[in-house]
Amino acid sequence: MKKSFFILLTGVLAAGLAAAEVITFEALDAMPVYKCGEKAEFQLSVTENGTAVKQGKYTIVFSMDSNRKLGRQTVDLAKGNPAKVSFTMRDPGFLLAQLFNEKGRPVLMKNAKGKTVPVLAGAGFDPEKIRMGYGMPEDFMKFWEDGRKMIAANPVKLEKVEKYSKKNYTTWYVTVDSLNNETLTGYLTIPAGKGPFPAYITVPGAGPGVSGPAHLAHKNIITLAMNVHKFPTADNAAEQKARYTAATKGRPPYATWGAGNRDTYFFRSVYVGIDRVINYIAAMPEWDKKHMVIDGSSQGGGAALLLAGYNRNITALAANVPSLCDHGGFLLGRSSGGPRLSKTKDPAAYTPYFDAGNFAGYIRVPALVSCGFLDRTCSPSSIYAVYNQLRGEKRMICLPREGHTVSKKFAKARDKFILEQLGF
């Protein structure tokens, strides 16, 4: 089945295209996934006021995950419009094709959210054969078990939040002291009544974080929404953003803090602390002992994978375009997953301990995962490298025309999956 993917260019763009021009750049197959050595076919067409443009040259640069350059082809519209090109890969991974104009500048467009983005197309080659760049350290799980033991006696403190408490549930502000004298906070909701109730856990994507309870609090579900930051969580988005700005201003991205040392790296205290709260929930008489689902996107998707491998109480996970995947992918010419730690100090010494792929080997519960073929933040190759390590029932939602986003297709599948896994 063939399916066109149209990119409408509006306004005056950096590529110098007129407002009336429409560029179509597409992988011709609706699901462009091939075996290594097979050719992926792409098509470029440019029209102005509905008429095919008769002149103009474009260059298409092919790379593995926008990392290792594989080749380029030039298209001359004077020789045909639309124009077709094909390319292949010898090694398992994802091909990214980017469009450049005659001056060698990226052709840009406005996406649905009004953000200017490059014009891309993608294809996968034997993705089920993608393997991890780094291996698993011999003391991998001991490292994490030791962290758990260090804070096992630390109390999980709860303070009622009247603002977010309703007739059918109570919201509690959660505080737990973790490693390195760092504190994690978030919101826990407990339904009214004796239960027992299923439990739902979420960790936000990168940025300021949450400032209130998880969205399923009204459904007779125990919910936990935990931030990764070490400053106290606010009870409104504006204040949460202000605290985030104050904590990060003038500093490198927080996902690189403590890089080079596995004991002090930013995310160690995060996941040990959240694990402590998960175990607290698991010991609550209100929990049904059967259903505990964790979910997240990007940073939160990485957290879902790590915590599902770390904590045996979790019974299912949903991870949308997850980060923290295949930190060693660059060793094989691919792009490592976000937050791209390959250029930090001595990445081999600490990043394998924070790689979702090494946790994935411990995951035997149902998993729903997604990858965007055009994702340059959390590359599809990095996500597949982790997905291939999962040991339980699993489903990958491939998004050939998507980048780093929460797609409608995934959101619909995720919501259905979560409720089913929670016993609804």
C-alpha positions in Angstrom: 0.0 0.0 0.0 1.3 3.4 -0.9 0.7 6.5 1.1 1.8 10.1 0.4 3.1 12.4 3.1 2.5 16.0 2.2 4.5 18.9 3.7 2.8 22.3 3.3 5.2 25.2 3.4 3.6 28.5 4.5 5.1 31.9 4.9 8.7 32.9 4.1 11.0 30.1 5.1 14.8 29.9 5.5 15.0 27.8 2.4 13.8 30.7 0.3 10.6 29.0 -0.9 7.6 31.1 -2.0 4.5 31.0 0.1 2.5 29.3 -2.7 5.0 26.4 -3.0 4.2 23.0 -1.7 6.9 20.4 -1.1 6.1 16.7 -0.8 9.0 14.6 0.5 8.1 11.1 1.4 9.0 7.5 1.9 6.7 5.9 -0.6 5.8 2.9 1.5 3.3 3.5 4.3 5.5 1.5 6.6 9.0 1.9 5.3 10.7 -1.0 7.0 13.1 -3.3 4.9 15.7 -5.9 5.2 19.3 -4.8 5.0 20.3 -4.5 1.3 16.7 -3.8 0.1 16.1 -0.3 -1.2 13.9 2.3 0.4 12.3 4.6 -2.1 11.6 8.3 -1.5 9.9 10.9 -3.7 10.2 14.6 -3.9 7.8 16.9 -5.7 7.5 20.7 -5.7 4.5 22.6 -6.9 3.6 26.2 -7.1 -0.1 27.2 -7.2 -0.8 23.6 -8.1 1.6 23.4 -11.0 4.8 21.3 -11.0 8.0 23.4 -10.7 10.2 22.9 -13.8 13.5 24.0 -12.3 15.5 23.8 -9.1 18.0 21.4 -7.5 17.8 19.7 -4.1 20.3 17.5 -2.3 19.1 14.6 -0.1 21.6 13.6 2.6 21.3 10.1 4.0 22.6 9.2 7.4 22.2 6.5 10.0 20.0 8.2 12.7 21.3 11.6 11.7 24.7 10.5 13.0 27.0 8.7 10.5 26.7 10.1 7.0 26.0 7.4 4.4 25.7 9.3 1.2 23.9 12.0 -0.8 22.0 12.4 -4.0 21.1 15.5 -6.0 17.7 15.9 -7.6 17.2 18.3 -10.6 13.6 19.1 -11.1 14.3 20.1 -14.7 14.8 16.4 -15.4 11.5 15.4 -13.8 9.1 16.4 -11.0 8.2 14.4 -9.0 11.6 12.9 -8.6 12.4 9.5 -7.0 15.6 8.4 -5.2 16.4 5.2 -3.4 18.9 4.2 -0.8 19.8 1.2 1.3 21.7 0.2 4.5 24.0 -2.7 5.1 23.6 -2.7 8.8 20.5 -2.8 11.0 19.3 0.6 11.9 17.3 3.6 10.8 18.0 5.7 7.7 17.3 9.4 7.9 16.9 11.4 4.7 17.2 15.2 5.0 16.4 17.7 2.2 18.8 20.6 1.4 18.4 23.4 -1.2 20.8 24.6 -3.9 22.8 26.7 -1.4 23.3 23.7 0.8 20.9 25.0 3.5 18.4 22.7 5.1 14.9 23.1 3.8 12.7 24.1 6.7 9.0 24.0 7.3 6.4 24.9 10.0 4.9 21.9 11.7 1.4 21.7 13.1 2.5 23.4 16.3 4.1 26.3 14.4 7.7 25.2 15.1 10.2 25.4 12.3 11.7 22.0 11.6 13.8 20.4 8.8 12.2 18.4 6.1 12.9 14.7 6.7 11.9 11.2 5.7 13.0 7.9 7.3 13.1 4.2 6.9 14.1 1.2 9.0 16.3 -1.7 8.1 16.0 -5.0 10.1 15.2 -3.1 13.3 14.6 -6.3 15.2 18.3 -7.1 14.8 19.6 -3.9 16.3 21.7 -4.6 19.4 23.1 -2.5 22.2 26.4 -0.5 21.8 27.5 -1.2 25.4 27.3 -4.5 27.3 25.9 -4.9 30.8 28.4 -4.3 33.6 28.9 -7.4 35.8 27.8 -5.6 38.9 24.9 -3.8 37.2 22.0 -5.0 39.4 24.2 -5.1 42.5 24.8 -1.4 42.0 21.1 -0.7 42.0 20.3 -3.1 44.8 23.0 -1.4 46.9 21.3 2.0 46.3 18.0 0.6 47.4 19.4 -0.7 50.6 21.0 2.6 51.4 17.7 4.4 51.7 15.4 1.5 52.6 14.9 2.9 56.1 14.2 6.5 54.8 10.5 7.3 55.5 8.1 8.3 52.8 6.5 11.4 54.1 3.0 12.4 53.2 1.3 15.8 53.7 -2.4 16.2 52.7 -3.0 18.7 49.8 -6.5 20.2 50.3 -6.2 22.0 46.9 -6.1 18.7 45.0 -8.2 16.5 47.2 -11.7 15.6 46.1 -14.6 13.8 47.5 -13.6 10.5 46.0 -9.8 10.7 46.6 -7.2 12.4 48.8 -4.1 13.9 47.4 -0.8 13.8 49.4 2.4 15.7 48.8 5.2 13.0 48.8 8.7 13.6 50.1 11.5 11.0 50.2 15.2 11.5 51.0 17.3 9.7 48.5 21.0 9.2 47.9 23.6 12.0 48.0 21.4 14.1 50.4 19.0 14.7 47.6 15.2 14.8 48.0 12.5 13.7 45.6 8.9 15.0 45.7 5.6 14.5 43.9 1.9 13.8 44.4 0.2 10.6 45.6 -3.6 10.1 45.4 -5.5 7.4 47.3 -9.1 6.7 46.5 -11.8 6.9 49.2 -12.9 3.6 50.5 -11.1 0.4 51.5 -10.2 -0.8 48.0 -8.3 -2.7 47.0 -7.2 -0.4 44.1 -4.9 -0.7 41.1 -1.9 1.7 41.0 -0.6 4.0 38.2 2.8 5.7 38.2 4.1 8.4 35.9 7.3 10.4 35.5 7.2 13.5 33.3 9.3 14.3 30.3 12.3 16.6 30.5 11.6 20.1 31.6 9.9 21.7 34.7 7.9 18.6 35.6 4.5 18.1 37.1 2.8 20.4 39.6 -0.2 18.3 40.5 -1.5 14.7 40.7 -1.7 12.2 37.8 -4.6 12.4 35.4 -6.2 9.0 36.4 -6.7 10.1 40.1 -10.5 10.2 39.5 -10.9 6.6 38.4 -10.5 4.7 41.7 -6.8 4.2 41.0 -3.9 4.9 43.3 -1.7 7.3 41.4 1.8 8.6 41.8 3.3 11.5 39.8 7.0 12.0 40.8 9.3 14.7 39.5 13.0 14.1 38.9 14.2 17.4 40.3 15.7 17.9 43.7 13.8 21.1 44.5 10.4 20.9 46.1 7.5 20.4 43.7 5.1 23.4 43.4 1.3 23.1 43.4 0.9 25.2 40.2 2.6 25.2 36.8 3.8 28.8 36.9 5.6 28.4 40.2 7.0 25.0 39.1 8.5 26.6 36.0 10.0 29.4 38.1 11.6 27.0 40.5 12.9 25.0 37.5 14.4 28.1 35.9 16.1 29.1 39.1 17.6 25.7 39.6 18.9 25.3 36.1 19.8 28.9 35.0 23.3 29.3 33.8 24.0 25.5 34.1 24.4 22.8 31.5 21.4 20.5 30.9 20.5 18.8 34.2 20.6 15.3 32.5 24.4 15.8 32.4 24.9 16.8 36.0 27.3 14.4 37.8 28.3 12.8 34.5 31.4 10.7 34.7 30.6 9.1 38.1 28.0 6.4 38.4 27.5 7.3 42.1 26.8 11.0 41.6 25.1 11.0 38.2 21.9 13.0 38.3 19.5 10.1 37.7 20.8 7.7 40.3 19.2 9.3 43.3 16.1 9.9 41.1 15.4 6.3 40.4 16.4 5.0 43.8 14.1 7.5 45.4 11.1 6.8 43.1 11.7 3.1 43.7 11.4 3.7 47.4 8.0 5.3 46.9 6.9 2.5 44.7 7.7 0.0 47.4 5.8 2.1 49.9 2.7 1.9 47.6 3.2 -1.8 47.2 3.1 -2.2 51.0 -0.2 -0.2 51.3 -3.3 -2.3 52.2 -5.2 -0.2 49.7 -3.2 -1.6 46.7 -4.7 -4.7 45.1 -1.3 -6.5 44.7 -2.2 -7.3 41.1 -2.0 -4.1 39.0 0.7 -1.5 38.9 1.3 0.3 35.6 4.0 2.8 34.9 3.9 5.2 32.0 5.8 8.2 30.5 7.1 9.9 27.4 10.7 10.7 26.5 12.4 11.1 29.9 9.3 9.6 31.4 9.5 6.7 28.9 13.0 6.0 29.9 12.0 6.1 33.6 9.2 3.6 32.8 11.7 1.2 31.3 14.3 1.6 34.1 11.8 1.3 36.9 10.0 -1.6 35.4 13.3 -3.5 35.3 14.3 -2.3 38.7 11.1 -2.9 40.7 9.2 -6.2 40.6 6.0 -4.7 41.8 5.3 -3.1 38.4 3.1 -5.2 36.2 3.1 -3.3 32.9 4.7 -0.3 31.2 4.1 2.2 28.5 7.0 4.1 27.1 6.5 6.7 24.4 9.7 7.7 22.4 11.8 6.8 25.5 15.1 8.4 26.4 18.0 6.8 28.3 18.2 4.1 25.6 21.4 2.6 24.1 24.0 5.2 25.3 26.7 3.2 23.4 24.9 3.4 20.1 27.5 5.8 18.8 30.1 3.1 19.0 28.3 1.4 16.1 27.8 4.5 14.1 24.2 5.1 15.3 22.9 8.0 17.4 22.8 7.2 21.1 19.5 7.9 22.8 18.7 11.1 24.5 20.2 12.8 26.4 23.2 12.0 24.2 25.8 11.4 26.8 28.6 10.1 24.5 30.5 13.4 24.8 30.4 13.7 28.5 33.3 12.6 30.7 34.2 8.9 30.4 30.7 7.7 29.3 31.7 4.0 29.3 32.3 4.3 33.1 28.8 5.3 34.1 26.2 5.3 31.2 25.8 1.5 31.0 24.4 1.7 34.5 21.7 4.1 33.3 20.8 2.4 30.1 17.2 1.3 29.7 18.5 -1.6 27.6 20.2 -3.2 30.6 17.1 -2.9 32.6 15.0 -4.3 29.7 16.5 -7.7 30.1 14.8 -8.0 33.5 11.4 -6.9 32.2 9.0 -9.7 31.7 5.7 -7.8 32.0 3.6 -6.4 29.1 5.2 -3.4 27.4 3.9 -0.9 24.9 6.7 1.2 23.2 6.8 3.7 20.4 9.5 5.2 18.1 9.4 8.0 15.6 11.4 7.4 12.5 12.2 11.1 12.2 13.1 11.5 15.9 16.5 13.2 16.3 16.1 13.5 20.2 15.6 9.8 21.0 16.6 8.0 17.9 14.5 5.0 16.7 17.6 2.8 16.6 18.3 3.5 20.2 14.7 2.6 21.2 14.7 -0.6 19.1 18.0 -1.6 20.7 16.2 -1.6 24.0 12.9 -3.0 22.8 14.7 -6.0 21.4 15.9 -6.8 25.0 12.4 -7.0 26.5 11.6 -10.5 27.6 7.8 -10.2 28.1 4.8 -9.6 25.9 5.5 -6.4 23.9 4.2 -4.2 21.1 6.1 -1.5 19.2 4.1 1.3 17.6 6.2 2.5 14.7 5.6 6.1 13.6 7.3 6.6 10.2 6.2 10.3 9.8 6.7 11.4 13.4 9.6 12.9 15.3 9.9 13.4 19.0 6.3 13.8 20.0 3.2 12.1 21.6 1.3 11.0 18.5 -2.4 10.6 18.4 -1.9 7.0 17.4 0.2 6.2 20.4 -1.9 8.2 22.8 -5.0 6.2 21.8 -3.2 2.8 22.1 -1.6 3.9 25.4 -4.8 4.9 27.1 -6.5 1.6 26.1 -3.4 -0.4 27.2 -3.1 1.3 30.6 -6.7 0.8 31.5 -6.7 -2.9 30.4 -3.5 -3.5 32.4 -5.1 -1.8 35.4 -7.9 -4.3 35.3 -10.6 -2.0 33.7 
